[in-house]
Amino acid sequence: MAEAVAFVDDIFFQSKVAEAAKHLNVDLRICTTVGAFATEIANTKPNLLIVDLNARADAFDAISAARAAASDVPLIAFLSHVQTELSERARAAGCVEVMPRSKFTRDLATILGRAKSQS
């Protein structure tokens, strides 16, 4: 069982999230396509979902897939701090928390810790 599944296609953020998860001993799966994200959620039943709203693939398709597969799992999204309209759309689509990349990066250990505490 993966404790967290992330939809992130930016190599820099993939590396940052993976390194933090490894350090915290959180079983994390990173997906770069909506199909892989949906499949991973269905197969592993994670405790936490993460979505990069600035992914090249449609992040809102990923959010919809996540909500269909695991409506009760907390979904946290991150984006550029100037994208307030996108933030509101993400909340309306089912994200429990939407934060700027800077806050996501700063609080990454705490965010991933949520997946650990729910296992």
Short mmCIF file of the C-alpha atoms (twelve columns), coordinates in Angstrom:
data_MODEL
# 
_entry.id   MODEL 
# 
loop_
_atom_site.group_PDB 
_atom_site.id 
_atom_site.type_symbol 
_atom_site.label_atom_id 
_atom_site.label_alt_id 
_atom_site.label_comp_id 
_atom_site.label_asym_id 
_atom_site.label_seq_id 
_atom_site.Cartn_x 
_atom_site.Cartn_y 
_atom_site.Cartn_z 
_atom_site.pdbx_PDB_model_num 
ATOM 1   C CA . MET A 1   0.000   0.000  0.000   1 
ATOM 2   C CA . ALA A 2   1.381   3.391  -0.996  1 
ATOM 3   C CA . GLU A 3   0.874   5.921  1.735   1 
ATOM 4   C CA . ALA A 4   0.863   8.805  -0.759  1 
ATOM 5   C CA . VAL A 5   0.383   9.162  -4.501  1 
ATOM 6   C CA . ALA A 6   1.449   12.307 -6.334  1 
ATOM 7   C CA . PHE A 7   0.552   13.612 -9.787  1 
ATOM 8   C CA . VAL A 8   3.674   15.623 -10.604 1 
ATOM 9   C CA . ASP A 9   5.401   15.815 -13.969 1 
ATOM 10  C CA . ASP A 10  7.987   18.494 -13.143 1 
ATOM 11  C CA . ILE A 11  11.290  16.656 -12.634 1 
ATOM 12  C CA . PHE A 12  12.476  19.200 -10.050 1 
ATOM 13  C CA . PHE A 13  9.390   18.696 -7.873  1 
ATOM 14  C CA . GLN A 14  9.374   14.935 -8.426  1 
ATOM 15  C CA . SER A 15  12.866  14.834 -7.002  1 
ATOM 16  C CA . LYS A 16  12.019  17.151 -4.104  1 
ATOM 17  C CA . VAL A 17  8.918   15.169 -3.091  1 
ATOM 18  C CA . ALA A 18  10.615  11.800 -3.533  1 
ATOM 19  C CA . GLU A 19  13.612  12.825 -1.427  1 
ATOM 20  C CA . ALA A 20  11.391  14.141 1.376   1 
ATOM 21  C CA . ALA A 21  9.295   10.951 1.316   1 
ATOM 22  C CA . LYS A 22  12.408  8.793  1.445   1 
ATOM 23  C CA . HIS A 23  13.759  10.786 4.387   1 
ATOM 24  C CA . LEU A 24  10.434  10.382 6.246   1 
ATOM 25  C CA . ASN A 25  10.071  6.720  5.260   1 
ATOM 26  C CA . VAL A 26  6.783   7.427  3.460   1 
ATOM 27  C CA . ASP A 27  5.879   5.037  0.656   1 
ATOM 28  C CA . LEU A 28  5.250   7.473  -2.216  1 
ATOM 29  C CA . ARG A 29  4.295   6.767  -5.814  1 
ATOM 30  C CA . ILE A 30  4.784   9.564  -8.359  1 
ATOM 31  C CA . CYS A 31  2.695   9.562  -11.530 1 
ATOM 32  C CA . THR A 32  3.050   11.714 -14.625 1 
ATOM 33  C CA . THR A 33  -0.168  10.784 -16.434 1 
ATOM 34  C CA . VAL A 34  -3.783  10.877 -15.355 1 
ATOM 35  C CA . GLY A 35  -4.201  7.195  -16.209 1 
ATOM 36  C CA . ALA A 36  -1.240  6.144  -14.088 1 
ATOM 37  C CA . PHE A 37  -2.457  8.345  -11.231 1 
ATOM 38  C CA . ALA A 38  -5.944  6.801  -11.280 1 
ATOM 39  C CA . THR A 39  -4.555  3.270  -11.509 1 
ATOM 40  C CA . GLU A 40  -2.083  3.820  -8.673  1 
ATOM 41  C CA . ILE A 41  -4.832  5.207  -6.417  1 
ATOM 42  C CA . ALA A 42  -7.117  2.279  -7.172  1 
ATOM 43  C CA . ASN A 43  -4.366  -0.300 -6.671  1 
ATOM 44  C CA . THR A 44  -2.710  1.069  -3.543  1 
ATOM 45  C CA . LYS A 45  -5.453  2.830  -1.538  1 
ATOM 46  C CA . PRO A 46  -3.208  5.696  -0.330  1 
ATOM 47  C CA . ASN A 47  -3.731  7.960  2.689   1 
ATOM 48  C CA . LEU A 48  -2.784  11.159 0.857   1 
ATOM 49  C CA . LEU A 49  -2.994  12.492 -2.697  1 
ATOM 50  C CA . ILE A 50  -0.929  15.345 -4.125  1 
ATOM 51  C CA . VAL A 51  -1.574  17.166 -7.407  1 
ATOM 52  C CA . ASP A 52  0.592   19.730 -9.180  1 
ATOM 53  C CA . LEU A 53  -1.953  22.098 -10.721 1 
ATOM 54  C CA . ASN A 54  0.697   23.300 -13.171 1 
ATOM 55  C CA . ALA A 55  1.346   19.841 -14.619 1 
ATOM 56  C CA . ARG A 56  1.462   19.667 -18.412 1 
ATOM 57  C CA . ALA A 57  -1.273  17.026 -18.376 1 
ATOM 58  C CA . ASP A 58  -4.680  18.227 -17.205 1 
ATOM 59  C CA . ALA A 59  -4.539  18.421 -13.424 1 
ATOM 60  C CA . PHE A 60  -8.321  18.688 -13.246 1 
ATOM 61  C CA . ASP A 61  -8.674  15.326 -14.975 1 
ATOM 62  C CA . ALA A 62  -6.311  13.982 -12.295 1 
ATOM 63  C CA . ILE A 63  -8.442  15.551 -9.537  1 
ATOM 64  C CA . SER A 64  -11.607 14.047 -11.049 1 
ATOM 65  C CA . ALA A 65  -9.965  10.630 -11.280 1 
ATOM 66  C CA . ALA A 66  -8.777  10.905 -7.682  1 
ATOM 67  C CA . ARG A 67  -12.205 11.877 -6.399  1 
ATOM 68  C CA . ALA A 68  -13.805 8.994  -8.337  1 
ATOM 69  C CA . ALA A 69  -11.313 6.444  -7.004  1 
ATOM 70  C CA . ALA A 70  -10.863 7.732  -3.450  1 
ATOM 71  C CA . SER A 71  -13.305 10.459 -2.469  1 
ATOM 72  C CA . ASP A 72  -12.410 10.169 1.216   1 
ATOM 73  C CA . VAL A 73  -8.636  10.573 0.799   1 
ATOM 74  C CA . PRO A 74  -7.249  14.078 1.450   1 
ATOM 75  C CA . LEU A 75  -6.123  15.718 -1.780  1 
ATOM 76  C CA . ILE A 76  -3.589  18.552 -1.573  1 
ATOM 77  C CA . ALA A 77  -2.718  20.651 -4.603  1 
ATOM 78  C CA . PHE A 78  0.002   23.191 -5.241  1 
ATOM 79  C CA . LEU A 79  0.481   25.896 -7.876  1 
ATOM 80  C CA . SER A 80  2.110   29.208 -8.649  1 
ATOM 81  C CA . HIS A 81  1.145   31.780 -6.005  1 
ATOM 82  C CA . VAL A 82  -0.397  34.181 -8.540  1 
ATOM 83  C CA . GLN A 83  -3.004  31.719 -9.831  1 
ATOM 84  C CA . THR A 84  -5.889  32.558 -7.487  1 
ATOM 85  C CA . GLU A 85  -8.618  31.586 -9.967  1 
ATOM 86  C CA . LEU A 86  -7.010  28.186 -10.517 1 
ATOM 87  C CA . SER A 87  -6.813  27.757 -6.747  1 
ATOM 88  C CA . GLU A 88  -10.553 28.343 -6.370  1 
ATOM 89  C CA . ARG A 89  -11.330 25.912 -9.201  1 
ATOM 90  C CA . ALA A 90  -9.211  23.258 -7.485  1 
ATOM 91  C CA . ARG A 91  -11.034 23.703 -4.182  1 
ATOM 92  C CA . ALA A 92  -14.368 23.432 -5.973  1 
ATOM 93  C CA . ALA A 93  -13.145 20.258 -7.709  1 
ATOM 94  C CA . GLY A 94  -12.402 18.549 -4.398  1 
ATOM 95  C CA . CYS A 95  -8.961  19.582 -3.127  1 
ATOM 96  C CA . VAL A 96  -8.978  19.934 0.653   1 
ATOM 97  C CA . GLU A 97  -6.003  22.264 0.527   1 
ATOM 98  C CA . VAL A 98  -4.438  24.337 -2.242  1 
ATOM 99  C CA . MET A 99  -1.171  26.125 -1.613  1 
ATOM 100 C CA . PRO A 100 1.546   28.034 -3.436  1 
ATOM 101 C CA . ARG A 101 4.631   26.062 -4.483  1 
ATOM 102 C CA . SER A 102 6.716   27.942 -1.913  1 
ATOM 103 C CA . LYS A 103 4.469   26.867 0.977   1 
ATOM 104 C CA . PHE A 104 4.254   23.324 -0.398  1 
ATOM 105 C CA . THR A 105 8.045   23.130 -0.522  1 
ATOM 106 C CA . ARG A 106 8.472   24.656 2.933   1 
ATOM 107 C CA . ASP A 107 5.853   22.363 4.533   1 
ATOM 108 C CA . LEU A 108 6.615   19.197 2.548   1 
ATOM 109 C CA . ALA A 109 7.726   17.172 5.565   1 
ATOM 110 C CA . THR A 110 4.552   18.057 7.457   1 
ATOM 111 C CA . ILE A 111 2.379   17.334 4.417   1 
ATOM 112 C CA . LEU A 112 3.937   13.924 3.835   1 
ATOM 113 C CA . GLY A 113 3.769   13.243 7.573   1 
ATOM 114 C CA . ARG A 114 -0.013  13.309 7.246   1 
ATOM 115 C CA . ALA A 115 0.155   10.199 5.072   1 
ATOM 116 C CA . LYS A 116 2.286   8.463  7.682   1 
ATOM 117 C CA . SER A 117 0.041   9.385  10.598  1 
ATOM 118 C CA . GLN A 118 -3.020  7.939  8.859   1 
ATOM 119 C CA . SER A 119 -1.553  4.504  8.150   1 
# 
